[in-house]
Every structure is written in structure tokens, then in C-alpha cells.
Amino acid sequence: MSGTRGGLGRIVAMGIGLALALLLLAAKEATAAKYDVAQCGWHLGADADWADSTGGAKFRPDAWCATPAGSDPFDGAHMKSFTKGGATVSGTRFARWHWQAPPTTAITRVTGTWWHALHDGMEQRLGVDNWNGGFDPFLIASGTETNLHNFSAGFVVPQPGFEDRLLCARAESKWCGIEAESWSALRALTITLEDDTAPTAAVNGDLVSGGWKTGRRGIGFWGSDAGAGVHLGETLLDGNRVSLNEYVCAKALIGSEWEATKMQPCLTTASGSAVIDTTRFSDGPHRLDNCEADFAGNSACIAPLTVLIDNNPPAHPRNLALSGGEAWRRANDFDLRWGNPDQGQASPIAAARWRISGAGYDSGVRLSGGRDLTALNDVSVPRAGTYTLNLWLRDEAGNEAPSSAISVPLRFDDVPPGVAFDPAPDGEGLPEIVGAEITDAHSGPASGEIEYRRLDRQDWTELPSKLGADPDAADGARLTARLPADLEPGTYVFRAEARDVAGNQASTTRRSDGTQMTLRVTPKMEPGAAAGVDRAEPAHGGAGRSRPPRAKTRIFARLGWRGRRGAELTVPFGAPSMLSGRLLDADGAGLAGRGLRVVSRPSRGALQRSRVEAVRTGPHGGFKLRLPAGTSRRIGVVFPGEARLDGARRSPLKLRVRGGIDLLAAPRSLRTGAAVRFHGRVRTHGAPIPRRGKLVAIQYYESAAKRWRPVLVLRTDHSGRFHGSYRFRYVVGTASIRLRAAALAEDRWPYAPGASRPVAIRVTG
């Protein structure tokens, strides 16, 4: 009777299961995302747990599912619960194999194979856990059936778990005999789960960090899903797939379909990365999409992002011109203007790169920044000469092509020409022509005049002069003038004035041998007598008096701050420094009690003017002067000289002062994906904030390279204040990141680069 009842129960329950399954398909299949889990068969194990309500006293498990590869996938596969040796087991006590649906999923269908040997009130029950914590069987057997039978059941309301129970199906006050061993078995399970919750998707990395991108750029992506787990990730650029990532999942190919081998086959959080070759795309903005899919087929996408790509350098500058023209000039100040080429969809012009070379000098490549920059002001060269400035453009993506450079000559000459009268001629007689040699190594001689006056008079008289080429000097010319025929007797002093092409002037009353250019016209003693030439008469007439030579002096000086010394010194913002040194004679002995002038010339952009201070040497020629806090500057020391001592000058010492800047950041601890906010101020003692704001870089410390790297660059307002934020999108685990703000060097900012104290940010991924 028990076997027959069990068979009828099985048949009725299986029929109900088929009906429920058909109803489920009709009601849910159009909208629900589902996946199948294969268990105990097909060479697969089982993702189930076993429990015994008697605490292990009356039941034992036995399972062998993953048959060897190459054998029959179902040969001997089973999951069984057995009664142990003993007389009885109390009613309602059971052992069970249990399959739990992952969070946000539920079981909609179960198919498989079952068989059993059941005695004296023992039953095998297949059922589901309901949402109230109970157990609802859909198949019950109470007899012995060792032949394998398939079953199938579907559920209109998806359920959180599935169980196979071996149960004493009597009241708790009753008991079941277990002297004859009872057991329940099943295998070849296919559990269908419904998962209607979409995963989440996110991206990070260099490609999406903002700004213009070039070359190969990395992108990181990840998804999370509490149900089936994340299965696939796909990244698209302008609708073209640039990355497809299949994450690790527990699955097997059964028949022609992939089925899960665990109830939660994939990781709940999965990530990947790819390197995207941006050179495959045109310059300009592009749409980036990333979608993540779970094992059930649900998908979610990020909000589309815009990626700015530019891999091509700008064309050459248009109409490069030098303000004031390309002629020689004696002011070491050059301003350039040009037009920028049309960038279209590409990144705008961000900077100009330039290089000056010539006259044995090479400046190296310099950079002048500024969006849509069209001018370069206050360019200078190291000394007089002819130079070439090559200029090309750089865009915001960092593209540049030195081969597109346009050149312009820079001609600078601040050196007066050399001028000297010809040596005195041999023999006697007054020459008809007075000549002077003019030399100029740079811009070349341009004009000149010769004048004369009687030694006892003050007024100069100009002679008609002629400037011609000097065949003996490639960089020289000859200035000549004819003497008047009616010069009165007396001594005459001559002066030659010369100008070069740049406008530098020089004059002299000396011959090339150092003697003064004088001619003496003597009275005619007799007809035909000629005036003689006086080579020795001094400029003031008479014998003149020679002065005793003055002794040479020299100045030793250096800058100092906290034990550091040198001719060039860098100090922190707001720090005073010390100037020290000695005044020495030619033998190296100190000169005591002498007055010196200390000249401080602030760097360009400072509000202070040049400052002159007096200092007196001590007993051994030493001197010290405290230099107050301020901007960067050059310090010169001058000894004006005395009656018996020559003057001396120390070439300028360079005092560089680092820019002052403060940085605050909050929060100091955050999770990946959150943003840190920061603000601060550039300190401006003695210098105005540039018109467009001061350039500030937020930097992080890269431990591997032991270098500070830029995160972003911004400008302050007119009071020197700045603020911004940065989102950490790619940190995995826990990282301590050091940030600082740096006041960068730029034109007309009278400070060396300076940085704030670092702040530490803790980021947890």
C-alpha cells in the first residue's frame, strides 16, 4: 500500500508541476531574465549543503556527482540521504539536501531524476522553501522505487530555495523504525532561477580622467551584481566595440547551451581593464559607453561619457612677425605676434614652444603657456649677436611638431662701435686728410662725424666727413675728413663720433696708439714752409702731470641661509637670508673701514623697486648684511674706489625665493568613486597675482618613481585663492595618497616654484 500510494502521489505531483511550469512560461518568460544551474551529472558536482535535524544521530549523507572525464557522465552519480543503524527515529525528524537561491533571485523551475528505498513511515519529499520560512513539498514518495524517474516542477511564484528531504512523516510524538535502512536519492538536476535585478556598471582610468587624450590610453571597468553575478563587460566608442571582457564564471556547455554549475555562478563584483588605441579615431569628441551583464542576461550601462581625442599636432603659426621689424636693435627686448591655425574639432592651442640659437648659444626648448596664445613678449638673448628664434605650437592634448616651426631673426647689439684715429704719420707736415677707423662686430658701422677745436677754445667745428669701406677689416669702415686750408696757427684737438646700425654711439679723441689726436699748426716762417705735426703735446697743453697708479681691489661675496652658502641660493617663502663677504686688495689682504654699496634688483613682476644699502667693512675687510624676506632678486656689491684704490664690482648673486602656497583637503578618508575637495591660497608678499590668475598644479607623490606627478592644473582668482576637486575612480584596496599644491613658474612671477605641505588622503576601494 505504501509503495502504491507513493507512486500515485508522485504521478499526481508531477502532473501539477508540469501545469505550473506551463503557467509560469506564459506569465513570466516575456519579462523575466533566467538562467539554468546543472547539478550532479554531466561530470559536475553539486552546490548544495546537507543537514540533519537529529544532529547527526540518525542520518548520514552520501554523494558522488563529478564522474571522471571520458566516462558516462551519469554512471553512479547520486546525492543520497541514509538512515543510520538504530531502532527508531522520532516523527518530523529529517535529513535534507538544500539549494539556496542567491540574493535578488528565486527558483522558478526544477527538473531532475529521483529514486528511493523507504520503510515504516519514512518518506522522500521534494519541495521549495517558501518566503515565510516554511517548506512546501511538490513531490512525495513513501514506498520503495529503485528505478530512476524524471521529475519536473515549475512555480508561478518563484521560491528562495529547493530541498530533497528524507523524513519520518509521523507526528512528533510518534516514531519510525529504521532497523531496515531507508534512503532517498536524486541526480541530474536542472534548477532554473529568475533574476530581474540589473547589475551596476562603472568605469575609470586614464581614458576617462578628463582632458584631451592621445596614443594608447587605459580604461578600467567593473560591475557588481548580487544575484547571478557579473558575466560580461563591453566598452564602445562611437558605437564601435573597443573591449569585450568575459569574467570568470562557473559554467559548463551542456548540449548546445551554457549552464551554470553553481547557484551563483559569477563573482558579485568583477573588474577588468583594456588599452584603447585612440589613433584609430578622428580628432574631436567621441561618445564612450560601457555596459555590464549578469549571467541571467540583465545588463546595465553607464551614462554616456565624452572622450576628447587629438593625436595630430597643430599646423605652423600663421604670419609670425616681430614687433618693430627684424632690423638691429639695441634694446634686448623682443615681442612676437602670430595667428593660430584653425583647430576644428581638435583640441585648442595651449602653448607655444620656442628655441633660440645662434652666436654659440642655444636656449633649449622653452614653453610659454596659455589657451589660444598668439603672442610672446619680453624675449631676450644672452648677449649681442644675431640669433634665430624657431617657434611652433602645442595643443591641449600635448601634440606638437618641431618640424612645423617658423623662424624669425633676433638681432641685438648693445655694444658701441670702436673708433680710433689713425696713428700719427711719419715725417713732418700737416696731413690733408684726417682719418679714423670704425669697427663694429655686430650691426656694423652706420655713420660718423669728425670735429675739431682749438685747444684754448670750447666750441667744436664739424668737418665734412665721409664713411667708406675698410678694405683691411670685414667688420669695419673708415671715416675721413679733409682739413681746412685756412687753419690758424695753434694746437687743435680732433674728435671722431661713430654710430652703428643699432644706434649705439661712441666718440674718441685718441689715436689707435692711445695718444691724443692733436695737430699743431705753426706760423709760416717763410714762403713754402709747412706746419709740423706735434705727436707729444698733451690734450690740455703743456707737459701735463702723471698720476700715481691706483691699487687693484676685489670683492668676495656669497649668500647664506641655515648653513647653506653660495653665489646662488634658494630659500623658502618668507625667509630672510644673509649676505657676507670681504673686500680685498691685490695681495688678498682685507681692507678695513671701506664703504660698500649693496644693490638689490627684484625679479620682473615684483612690486618693490631696486634698493641700495650701505655697509662698511670690519677690521679684516669683512662685511655682513641681513637681507629681509621678499621676492627673488639679484644682489650686487660695489666698491666705488678711493684716491689710491681702484673700484671693484661683484657680479650679481642670485637669491631665489620659493613661492608660498597653502592647501587644505576634505574629506581625508573616502571610498573609490568619491571626490576629494581642496582649496588654498597663493601667498603674494611683494608681488601681484597675474591678470589671468596664478598657475597652480595639484600633484600626487608616486612612490615607485619618487617623483611628484600632476593631477590637474588650475588658476587662482585675483586674490590668489583656488579650489577644485578630484574623483578617485581606480583605487583597489586601501591606498594612502599624498597630495600637494605647487605654485608653478611663469612669466612675470617673481618667485621660484614652491609647494605646500603634503596632505594625506586615505582611499578605500
C-alpha positions in Angstrom: 0.0 0.0 0.0 2.7 2.5 0.9 4.5 1.9 -2.4 1.3 2.3 -4.4 0.4 5.5 -2.5 3.8 6.9 -3.1 3.6 6.1 -6.8 0.2 7.8 -7.1 1.4 10.8 -5.1 4.4 11.0 -7.4 2.3 10.9 -10.5 -0.2 13.5 -9.3 2.5 15.8 -8.1 4.5 15.6 -11.3 1.3 16.4 -13.3 0.8 19.5 -11.1 4.4 20.5 -11.7 4.0 20.4 -15.4 0.9 22.6 -15.3 2.6 25.1 -13.0 5.6 25.2 -15.4 3.4 25.9 -18.4 1.6 28.7 -16.5 4.9 30.2 -15.4 6.2 30.3 -19.0 3.0 32.0 -20.1 3.2 34.6 -17.4 6.9 35.3 -16.9 9.1 34.4 -19.8 8.5 37.6 -21.7 10.0 39.8 -19.0 12.0 37.7 -16.6 15.7 37.1 -17.0 16.6 33.5 -16.2 19.5 31.1 -16.1 19.8 27.3 -15.5 22.0 25.6 -13.0 23.1 22.0 -13.7 23.9 19.8 -10.7 25.2 16.3 -10.0 25.6 14.9 -13.5 27.4 15.8 -16.7 30.7 15.3 -14.7 29.6 18.2 -12.4 29.4 18.5 -8.7 26.6 20.0 -6.5 26.3 23.4 -5.0 24.2 22.2 -2.0 24.5 21.7 1.7 23.4 18.7 3.8 21.8 18.9 7.2 20.3 16.5 9.8 17.7 17.7 12.3 18.8 15.0 14.7 22.3 16.4 14.9 23.9 13.5 13.0 22.4 10.8 15.3 20.0 9.2 12.9 21.0 10.1 9.3 24.1 10.3 7.1 24.8 11.7 3.6 26.4 10.2 0.6 27.2 12.0 -2.7 29.2 11.2 -5.8 28.5 13.5 -8.6 31.6 14.6 -10.6 32.2 11.4 -12.6 35.6 11.1 -14.3 36.0 12.8 -17.7 35.6 10.4 -20.5 33.2 8.1 -18.6 29.5 8.0 -18.7 28.5 11.5 -17.2 25.8 9.8 -15.1 27.4 6.5 -14.2 26.8 6.1 -10.5 26.1 9.8 -9.9 23.9 10.4 -6.9 23.1 12.6 -3.9 21.6 10.4 -1.1 20.5 10.7 2.5 20.5 7.4 4.6 19.1 6.4 8.0 21.8 5.2 10.4 21.8 2.0 12.3 19.4 2.0 15.3 15.8 1.2 16.2 13.7 4.3 15.6 13.8 8.0 14.8 11.2 10.5 16.1 8.4 11.8 14.0 9.1 15.0 12.0 12.9 14.4 12.1 14.6 14.6 8.7 17.8 15.0 6.7 18.0 17.1 3.7 20.0 18.3 0.7 19.4 22.1 0.2 19.9 24.5 -2.7 19.7 28.2 -1.9 18.9 30.9 -4.5 21.3 33.9 -4.4 20.1 37.3 -3.2 17.7 39.1 -5.7 17.0 35.7 -7.4 14.4 32.9 -6.9 13.8 29.4 -8.2 11.1 29.1 -10.9 11.6 25.5 -12.1 13.4 22.3 -11.0 13.9 19.2 -13.1 15.9 16.0 -12.3 15.8 12.3 -11.5 14.9 10.7 -8.2 14.6 7.2 -6.6 14.3 5.9 -3.1 14.0 3.0 -0.6 11.5 3.9 2.2 10.3 1.8 5.2 8.0 2.2 8.1 6.7 5.8 7.7 9.8 7.2 6.1 9.2 9.5 3.0 11.2 11.3 0.4 9.9 14.8 -0.2 11.0 17.3 -2.9 9.9 20.8 -2.2 10.7 24.5 -2.0 11.4 26.9 0.8 8.6 29.5 0.9 9.0 33.2 1.7 7.6 32.6 5.2 10.3 30.3 6.2 8.3 27.1 5.7 8.7 24.1 3.4 6.2 23.3 0.6 6.7 19.9 -1.0 5.7 19.3 -4.5 6.6 15.6 -4.8 6.2 13.0 -2.0 7.1 9.3 -2.1 6.6 6.8 0.8 7.5 3.5 -0.7 10.4 1.9 -2.4 11.2 2.7 -6.0 14.7 1.9 -7.1 14.1 2.6 -10.7 15.1 6.1 -11.8 12.3 8.5 -12.6 12.4 12.0 -14.0 10.5 14.9 -12.4 9.8 18.5 -13.4 8.1 21.3 -11.4 7.6 25.0 -12.1 6.4 27.7 -9.7 4.2 30.6 -10.5 5.6 32.5 -7.6 9.4 32.0 -7.6 10.8 30.5 -4.4 14.0 31.1 -2.4 15.2 27.5 -2.1 14.8 23.8 -3.1 15.2 20.8 -0.8 15.3 17.0 -1.0 14.2 15.6 2.4 14.3 12.1 3.9 11.6 12.4 6.6 9.9 10.4 9.4 6.4 11.5 8.2 4.7 10.9 11.6 3.7 13.2 14.4 6.4 14.3 16.7 5.0 12.0 19.5 5.4 9.0 17.1 8.4 7.3 15.7 9.6 5.5 12.5 11.5 2.3 12.5 14.9 2.4 10.9 16.2 -1.1 11.5 15.6 -1.6 7.8 17.7 1.1 6.1 15.8 3.8 4.3 17.3 6.2 1.8 16.4 8.9 -0.8 18.4 9.8 -3.9 18.4 12.3 -6.8 20.7 13.5 -9.6 20.8 15.3 -13.0 19.2 18.4 -11.5 18.5 21.5 -13.6 17.4 24.4 -11.4 16.0 27.5 -13.2 16.4 30.8 -11.4 14.8 34.1 -12.2 16.9 37.2 -11.8 15.2 40.5 -12.6 17.8 42.8 -11.0 20.2 44.5 -13.3 23.9 44.9 -12.4 25.6 48.2 -11.9 28.4 49.4 -14.2 31.2 51.9 -13.7 34.5 52.9 -15.5 37.7 54.7 -14.5 41.2 55.1 -15.8 43.2 57.5 -17.9 40.9 57.4 -20.9 38.0 58.9 -18.9 40.0 61.1 -16.5 39.2 64.3 -18.4 41.1 66.4 -20.8 42.4 65.5 -24.3 43.8 62.1 -24.9 46.5 60.8 -27.3 48.0 57.5 -28.2 47.2 54.3 -26.2 45.2 55.0 -23.1 44.0 52.7 -20.4 40.4 52.3 -19.1 39.2 50.3 -16.2 35.7 48.9 -15.9 33.8 46.9 -13.3 30.3 45.7 -12.5 28.5 44.4 -9.4 25.5 42.1 -9.2 24.2 40.4 -6.0 22.3 37.7 -7.9 23.8 35.6 -10.7 27.0 37.7 -10.7 28.7 39.7 -13.4 29.3 37.8 -16.6 30.3 40.2 -19.4 31.6 43.7 -19.8 31.6 45.7 -23.1 33.0 49.1 -23.9 32.0 51.0 -27.0 33.5 54.2 -28.6 31.1 55.9 -31.1 29.2 52.6 -31.1 32.3 50.6 -32.1 33.3 47.8 -29.7 36.8 48.5 -28.3 36.7 46.0 -25.5 34.8 42.8 -24.6 35.6 41.1 -21.3 34.1 37.8 -20.2 34.6 37.4 -16.4 35.3 34.1 -14.7 32.1 32.2 -14.1 31.3 28.6 -13.1 29.6 27.2 -16.2 29.6 24.2 -18.5 28.5 23.6 -22.1 25.6 21.1 -21.8 24.1 20.2 -25.2 24.5 23.4 -27.1 23.9 25.8 -24.2 26.0 27.2 -21.4 24.6 26.4 -18.0 25.8 27.5 -14.6 27.4 24.9 -12.3 26.8 27.0 -9.1 23.7 28.7 -7.8 25.6 32.0 -8.1 27.9 31.2 -11.0 29.8 34.5 -11.3 31.5 36.9 -8.9 29.3 39.6 -7.4 31.9 42.2 -8.2 34.2 41.9 -11.2 36.5 44.2 -13.0 38.8 44.4 -16.0 40.9 46.8 -18.0 41.8 47.5 -21.6 44.2 49.7 -23.5 42.5 51.7 -26.2 44.4 53.0 -29.3 43.0 56.4 -29.8 44.8 56.9 -33.0 42.1 54.8 -34.7 39.7 57.6 -34.1 39.4 61.1 -35.6 40.4 64.2 -33.6 37.5 65.6 -31.6 34.9 64.5 -29.0 33.7 60.9 -29.0 31.0 59.0 -27.1 32.0 56.3 -24.7 29.6 53.6 -23.4 30.2 50.7 -21.1 27.7 48.0 -20.2 27.9 45.1 -17.8 25.7 42.0 -18.0 25.0 39.3 -15.4 24.8 35.6 -16.1 21.0 35.8 -16.4 21.3 38.3 -19.3 20.3 41.5 -17.4 22.5 44.4 -18.4 23.2 48.0 -17.2 25.1 50.8 -18.8 26.8 53.9 -17.5 25.6 57.3 -18.6 27.5 58.1 -21.8 30.8 59.8 -21.4 32.5 62.2 -23.8 36.2 61.4 -24.6 38.2 64.1 -26.2 40.8 62.7 -28.7 43.5 64.5 -30.5 46.6 62.8 -32.0 47.7 65.3 -34.5 49.9 68.3 -33.8 48.8 71.8 -34.8 49.9 73.3 -38.1 52.6 76.0 -38.2 51.9 79.5 -36.8 50.4 82.0 -39.3 52.1 85.3 -40.1 54.8 85.2 -37.4 56.1 88.8 -37.1 58.5 90.6 -34.8 57.2 93.8 -33.3 59.3 96.7 -34.6 60.6 94.6 -37.5 63.6 92.4 -37.9 66.2 95.2 -38.0 69.0 95.5 -35.5 68.0 97.0 -32.1 69.9 98.0 -29.0 67.1 97.1 -26.5 67.3 93.4 -25.5 63.5 93.0 -25.7 61.7 91.2 -28.5 57.9 90.8 -28.8 56.4 88.4 -31.3 52.9 88.1 -32.8 51.3 85.3 -34.9 48.0 83.8 -35.8 46.9 80.3 -34.8 45.6 77.8 -37.4 42.0 76.6 -37.2 41.9 73.5 -35.0 38.4 72.5 -36.0 37.1 69.7 -33.7 40.6 69.1 -32.3 42.0 70.5 -29.1 42.7 74.2 -28.9 46.1 75.7 -28.9 47.5 75.6 -25.4 51.1 76.8 -25.6 53.9 77.9 -27.9 57.3 76.1 -27.9 60.3 78.0 -29.0 64.1 77.9 -29.1 66.7 80.5 -29.6 70.1 79.6 -31.2 73.0 81.4 -32.7 76.2 83.1 -31.7 77.3 80.0 -29.9 74.2 79.9 -27.8 71.3 77.5 -27.5 68.4 78.2 -25.1 67.0 74.8 -25.3 63.3 74.3 -25.9 61.1 76.7 -23.9 57.4 76.7 -23.3 55.0 79.6 -22.9 51.5 78.5 -22.0 48.1 80.0 -22.5 45.0 78.8 -24.4 44.9 80.3 -27.9 48.2 82.1 -27.2 49.1 84.4 -30.1 52.0 86.5 -28.6 55.3 86.1 -27.0 56.6 89.1 -25.0 59.8 90.2 -23.5 62.0 87.6 -25.1 65.7 88.4 -24.6 69.1 87.0 -25.8 72.2 86.5 -23.7 74.4 89.0 -25.4 74.9 91.0 -28.6 74.7 89.0 -31.8 72.4 87.5 -34.5 70.1 84.7 -33.3 67.2 82.7 -34.8 64.0 82.0 -32.9 62.1 79.0 -34.0 58.5 78.8 -32.8 55.9 76.0 -33.1 52.6 75.3 -31.4 51.4 72.8 -28.9 47.7 71.9 -28.4 46.0 70.9 -25.1 46.4 67.2 -25.9 50.2 67.8 -25.8 50.7 67.3 -29.6 53.5 69.3 -31.1 55.7 69.1 -34.2 59.0 71.0 -34.1 59.3 70.4 -37.9 56.4 72.9 -38.3 58.4 75.7 -36.7 58.6 79.1 -38.2 61.8 81.1 -37.8 62.4 84.8 -37.2 65.8 86.5 -36.7 66.6 88.3 -33.5 69.3 91.0 -34.0 70.6 92.6 -30.8 73.5 95.0 -30.5 74.2 97.0 -27.3 77.9 97.3 -27.9 79.1 100.7 -29.0 81.3 100.7 -32.1 85.1 101.0 -31.7 86.6 104.2 -33.1 90.2 105.5 -33.2 92.1 108.0 -35.2 94.9 106.8 -37.4 98.4 106.7 -35.9 100.5 109.8 -36.3 102.2 109.7 -39.7 105.9 109.6 -40.1 107.7 112.7 -41.1 106.7 116.3 -40.8 103.9 118.3 -42.4 100.2 118.8 -41.9 98.1 116.0 -43.5 95.4 116.9 -45.9 93.1 114.1 -44.7 92.2 113.1 -41.1 91.0 109.5 -40.8 89.6 107.3 -38.2 88.8 103.5 -38.2 85.4 102.4 -37.0 84.9 98.8 -36.1 81.6 97.0 -35.1 81.4 93.2 -34.8 77.6 93.1 -34.8 75.3 95.5 -36.6 78.1 97.3 -38.4 79.1 101.0 -38.7 76.4 103.2 -40.0 77.6 106.9 -39.8 80.1 109.2 -38.2 81.5 112.7 -38.0 84.8 114.3 -37.3 85.0 117.6 -35.4 87.9 119.8 -34.2 88.6 122.8 -31.9 91.5 124.9 -30.9 92.9 123.7 -27.6 92.2 127.0 -26.0 88.5 127.1 -27.1 85.4 125.2 -26.1 83.3 125.1 -29.3 83.7 122.2 -31.8 83.6 122.6 -35.5 82.3 119.8 -37.7 84.2 118.8 -40.8 82.5 117.3 -43.8 83.1 113.6 -43.3 82.8 110.5 -45.5 82.2 106.9 -44.3 83.6 104.2 -46.6 84.5 100.6 -46.5 87.7 99.5 -44.8 89.5 97.0 -47.1 91.5 95.7 -44.2 88.6 94.9 -41.9 85.5 93.0 -42.8 83.5 94.4 -39.9 84.9 97.9 -40.1 84.8 101.2 -42.0 86.9 104.3 -42.5 85.8 107.8 -41.6 87.7 110.5 -43.3 87.5 114.3 -43.5 89.6 116.9 -45.3 91.4 119.6 -43.2 90.5 123.2 -43.9 93.3 125.0 -45.7 92.9 128.2 -43.6 93.6 126.8 -40.2 95.2 129.4 -37.9 98.4 128.6 -36.1 97.8 126.7 -32.8 97.1 123.3 -31.4 93.9 121.6 -32.5 92.1 118.6 -30.8 90.1 116.3 -33.0 87.0 114.2 -32.0 85.5 111.3 -34.0 81.9 110.2 -33.4 80.6 106.9 -34.7 77.2 105.2 -34.8 76.4 101.6 -35.6 73.2 100.3 -37.4 71.6 99.5 -34.0 72.0 103.1 -32.9 74.9 102.7 -30.4 77.2 105.7 -30.3 80.9 106.1 -29.4 83.3 109.0 -29.6 87.0 109.4 -29.1 89.8 112.0 -29.1 92.5 109.3 -29.2 94.6 107.7 -31.9 94.8 103.9 -32.2 98.1 104.0 -30.3 96.5 105.7 -27.3 97.9 109.2 -27.8 95.6 112.2 -28.1 94.6 113.2 -31.6 96.1 116.7 -31.8 97.7 118.6 -34.7 99.8 121.8 -34.3 99.7 124.4 -37.0 102.8 126.6 -36.9 103.1 130.1 -38.3 104.6 130.2 -41.8 108.2 131.3 -41.2 109.0 131.7 -44.8 107.3 131.1 -48.1 106.8 127.5 -48.7 107.3 126.5 -45.0 104.9 123.8 -43.8 103.3 123.3 -40.4 104.6 120.5 -38.3 102.8 117.6 -36.6 103.0 117.5 -32.8 102.8 113.9 -31.6 103.7 114.5 -28.0 101.7 117.6 -26.9 99.0 116.6 -24.3 95.4 117.4 -24.7 95.5 120.2 -22.1 98.7 121.8 -23.5 101.9 121.9 -21.5 103.8 118.9 -20.1 100.9 117.6 -18.0 101.2 115.6 -14.8 101.2 111.8 -14.4 99.0 110.4 -11.7 100.3 107.6 -9.5 98.7 104.2 -10.4 95.8 103.1 -8.1 95.9 99.7 -6.4 93.6 96.9 -7.6 90.8 95.7 -5.3 88.4 92.8 -5.5 85.2 91.7 -3.7 84.4 88.2 -2.4 80.7 87.8 -1.5 78.1 85.0 -1.0 74.6 84.4 0.2 73.7 82.2 3.2 70.7 80.6 4.9 70.8 78.0 7.6 74.2 76.6 6.9 73.9 76.8 3.1 76.2 79.1 1.2 76.8 80.1 -2.3 76.6 82.6 -5.1 73.2 81.2 -6.0 70.8 80.3 -3.2 67.2 79.2 -2.9 65.2 79.9 0.3 61.6 79.3 1.4 58.9 81.8 1.2 59.1 84.5 3.9 62.7 83.5 5.0 65.4 86.2 5.4 68.9 85.5 4.3 72.4 86.8 4.9 74.9 88.5 2.6 78.5 88.2 3.7 82.0 88.7 2.2 85.2 90.6 2.2 86.9 93.5 0.4 90.5 92.5 -0.5 93.5 94.2 -2.1 95.5 92.6 -4.9 97.6 90.6 -2.3 94.4 89.2 -0.7 94.7 91.3 2.4 91.4 92.7 3.9 90.6 96.4 3.5 89.0 97.7 6.7 86.7 100.6 7.1 85.7 100.9 3.5 82.1 101.8 2.4 80.3 99.4 0.0 77.0 99.7 -1.8 74.7 96.7 -1.9 72.2 96.9 -4.8 69.1 94.6 -4.7 67.2 94.3 -8.0 63.9 92.3 -7.7 62.9 89.9 -10.4 60.4 91.0 -13.0 56.8 91.2 -11.7 57.8 92.3 -8.2 56.2 95.4 -6.7 59.4 96.6 -4.9 61.9 98.8 -6.7 65.7 98.4 -6.7 67.2 99.1 -3.3 70.6 100.4 -2.4 72.1 99.9 1.1 75.4 100.9 2.5 77.6 98.6 4.5 81.1 99.2 5.9 83.9 96.6 6.1 85.2 95.4 9.5 88.7 95.2 10.9 89.7 92.5 8.4 87.7 93.7 5.4 84.7 91.5 6.2 81.1 92.7 5.9 77.6 91.3 6.6 74.1 92.4 5.7 70.8 90.8 6.6 68.5 90.6 3.6 64.8 90.8 4.5 62.1 88.4 3.2 60.8 89.2 -0.2 60.8 88.1 -3.8 63.6 86.6 -5.8 66.2 89.1 -6.7 69.8 89.8 -7.8 72.3 91.2 -5.3 75.2 93.3 -6.4 78.1 94.6 -4.3 80.1 97.7 -5.4 83.2 99.4 -4.0 83.4 102.8 -5.6 87.1 103.2 -5.1 89.3 105.8 -3.4 92.2 108.0 -4.3 94.7 105.2 -4.2 92.3 102.2 -4.6 90.6 101.1 -7.8 86.9 100.4 -7.6 85.6 96.8 -7.7 82.3 95.2 -8.5 81.0 91.7 -7.7 78.9 90.1 -10.4 75.3 89.8 -9.2 74.4 87.0 -6.7 71.2 85.2 -7.4 68.7 84.9 -4.5 65.7 82.7 -5.4 62.7 82.6 -3.2 60.2 79.8 -3.4 56.6 80.7 -3.9 54.3 80.4 -0.9 51.1 78.3 -1.1 48.7 76.6 1.3 46.5 73.6 0.7 43.5 72.1 2.6 41.6 69.0 1.5 38.5 67.2 2.7 37.4 64.6 3.4 40.7 63.0 4.3 39.2 59.5 4.1 36.9 58.3 1.3 36.0 55.4 -0.9 36.8 54.8 -4.5 34.5 56.8 -6.7 34.1 59.7 -4.3 35.8 63.1 -4.8 38.2 64.9 -2.5 37.6 68.7 -2.4 40.5 71.0 -1.9 41.2 74.7 -1.6 44.0 77.0 -0.8 45.7 80.3 -1.4 48.9 81.5 -3.1 50.7 84.0 -0.9 51.7 87.2 -2.6 54.1 89.2 -0.4 55.6 91.8 -2.7 54.0 90.6 -5.9 50.6 91.0 -7.6 48.6 88.0 -8.8 48.9 87.7 -12.6 46.0 89.1 -14.5 44.7 85.7 -15.6 45.3 84.2 -12.1 48.3 82.3 -10.7 49.1 79.0 -12.3 48.7 76.2 -9.6 49.3 72.4 -10.0 47.7 69.8 -7.8 50.3 66.9 -7.6 50.5 63.5 -6.1 53.6 61.6 -4.9 54.4 58.5 -7.0 56.4 56.3 -4.6 57.8 54.0 -7.3 59.4 56.8 -9.2 59.9 59.0 -6.1 58.5 62.0 -8.0 55.6 64.3 -7.7 53.2 63.9 -10.7 50.5 66.4 -11.7 46.8 65.5 -11.2 45.4 68.7 -12.6 46.4 72.3 -13.3 44.2 75.4 -12.5 44.4 79.1 -11.9 43.6 81.2 -8.9 41.2 84.1 -8.7 42.6 87.7 -8.3 43.1 87.3 -4.6 45.2 84.2 -5.0 42.5 81.7 -3.9 41.9 78.4 -5.7 39.6 75.5 -5.2 38.8 72.2 -7.1 38.0 68.5 -6.7 39.3 65.2 -7.9 37.5 61.9 -8.1 39.4 58.7 -7.3 38.0 56.2 -9.8 40.5 53.4 -9.9 41.9 52.6 -6.5 41.5 49.0 -5.4 42.1 48.0 -1.8 43.3 50.8 0.5 45.8 53.4 -0.5 47.3 56.5 1.2 47.8 59.2 -1.4 49.8 62.3 -0.7 48.7 65.5 -2.4 50.3 68.9 -2.5 49.7 72.2 -4.3 52.6 73.8 -6.3 52.9 77.4 -7.4 54.5 77.0 -10.9 57.0 79.3 -12.5 55.6 81.6 -15.2 56.3 84.9 -16.9 56.5 87.9 -14.6 56.1 85.8 -11.4 59.0 86.8 -9.2 59.2 83.6 -7.3 60.8 80.2 -7.9 58.5 77.2 -8.0 57.2 76.4 -4.5 54.9 73.8 -2.9 52.6 73.4 0.0 53.0 70.9 2.8 51.6 67.5 1.6 48.2 66.3 2.8 47.5 62.5 3.1 44.2 61.2 1.6 43.1 57.6 2.5 41.1 55.9 -0.3 39.5 52.6 0.1 38.3 50.6 -2.9 
